[in-house]
Amino acid sequence: MIFSSLEFVFFFLPIVLGVFFAIGSSGAHTLALAWLTLASLFFYSYWNPKYLFLILISIGINYAIGLCIQSFKSRSLRFSKALMVLGVIFNVGLLGYYKYVNFLVENLNAIAGTDIVIKQIILPLGISFFTFQQIAYIVDVYRGHITDNNFLRYCLFVTFFPQLIAGPIVHHDEVMPQFAQQDILKPNARAIAIGITIFTIGLGVVA
């Protein structure tokens, strides 16, 4: 499902927004964010359901690292820094595995004359964006820029479908305060009109 596809424009987007505003108008802020998160995960899994587990595992590990950094920073700055470095290594390693392992094995076979056979690894959609975004999150937590450790909001931060597969890479404190505002829960004609205009221009540029 791409942004210019009929299923996105006429089914996914209207349903997601309609349900979000319906839930939000009832005052159920947390439930509205949960719906947006689930919709974003569905959007991601639509491409290849098996990679849903990859992004969920990545989210779980990075969230846990962020919690540990927050917990230990007041007691041991050195240990917190080590956790941050470990988190960066994990993310870079994950990205490197999916992007370069085929290339490395092919070149090793060519240079060393070996016959190593591995299953062709398909690069998961959007892995660069959600990986670097979580690296930025871990670094921001270490620097003390983030105090919000709510798991639902973190999941939404990573998976929010408008920027999940095509970027841009954003920082937690740039976007999540917007989701804390009550006025996003109810439809705003002016905001919707601006959004439709920008979306239409974007489709024209891509086309």
Secondary structure, DSSP 8 states (H G I E B T S, - for coil): --TTSHHIIIIIHHHHHHHHHHHHHTT-HHHHHHHHHHHHHHHHHTT-TTHHHHHHHHHHHHHHHHHHHHHHHTT-HHHHHHHHHHHHHHHHHHHHHHHHHHHHHHHHHHHH------------TTHHHHHHHHHHHHHHHHTT------HHHHHHHHH-HHHHTT-----HHHHHHHHT-GGGGS--HHHHHHHHHHHHHHHHHH-
